[in-house]
């Protein structure tokens, strides 16, 4: 039996575990799942024979190394900051490793050791990063193979609520880590290339400079810039590209409303609010507004943000119950971002019957035979339920497919890497299509980089 160790059985692991169990007999696999909470794993596994569930604390070196030593390949579904100790064990005991996380500096430092030991350390093979890399590089390589020169690349991804579960005015619910949503865009200006010029959008303007996108069958979306669109410029071989822009997708209108929280300072995570444990939601909002002996919190809020009473944006804030004097924060020494997250969880938590949705949109501009061309590629995946979500599908399936491909020697180039080579992306994208993760490509008139608001 070929042994796979999965460390972490959280929300993104359902499809990963199902895929490997479904393949366990034909591929001669035995899966060990290690987690602090074994009940999570038991729910996903049921009564399957080719699996073993163990209590595993990644900070317990003895139990961790025992588990790693007994495996042929290790899949780490832990938070990114916890991968490194597992990775060091994989070097020591000569085991391949797969993660869906960004390559950290510590992970990259293991590259020479991984190569020397003939080990594949595959990272960034979830959805974003992951499917975005593979789907982009497939088209970019096709353009290059026919002699084309890339002049524009834009890429957008959104974790959203499916249309049938879209029941609030924000057209949004949390489908992944809520904290990451609340603090998105902080830590420096967004940076991208536009027609050969470096462009920067500071955080306080980020959500008012959006690009509009139309996805057939799903309507209109907007996108705001990621913090560093140039991170993969060299990796993708786009050193001479004129326009390079990566962004996050939301439904139209979300960013304008979210910008209100940014302007008030409610997304700040750098300091704590005094006596936050005794605050009501109304007190929290009022803490960011000027004092008035006569004006209500609602009036001060609208006046400060220049929001008319009949504006749909105002209705969005009313829907969140922001001005409720009876709902309490009940968080001690909380930051504004932590309090805002708690308030939003009241309204944006997925119900049991809700479904999530992943949307991805790429634009490829290129020059061939002195003419400019553009290809737009879109992918939409809708979840089944709260266990088999679109997020779990698009994160877990690429991880699982890569794991088996490495065991089978189909992916064999050693080293710390991301899925940007034909050896990796060709078989994985082909198999993903059998699970409904399909990109629709179409030729459109080349327009260059000319979004409505940027």
Secondary structure by P-SEA (a helix, b strand, c coil): cbbbbbcccccccaaaaaaaaaaccccbbbbbbbcccaaaaaaacccccccccccccccaaaaaaaaaaaccbbbbccccccaaaaaaaaaaabbbbbbcccccaaaaaaaaaaaaacccccccccccccaaaaaaaaaaaaaaaabbbbcbbbbbbbbccccccccccccccccccaaaaaaccccccbbbbcccbbbbbcccccccbbbbbbcccccbbbbbbcccccccccccccccccbbbbbcccccaaaaaaaaaaaaccccccccccccccccaaaaaaccbbbbccccaaaaaaaaaccccccaaaaaaaaacccccccccccccccaaaaaaaaaaacccccccbbbbbbbbbbbbbccccbbbbbbbbbbbbbccccccaaaaaacaaaaaaaaaaaaccccccccccccccccaaaaaaaaaaacbbbbbbbccccccccccc
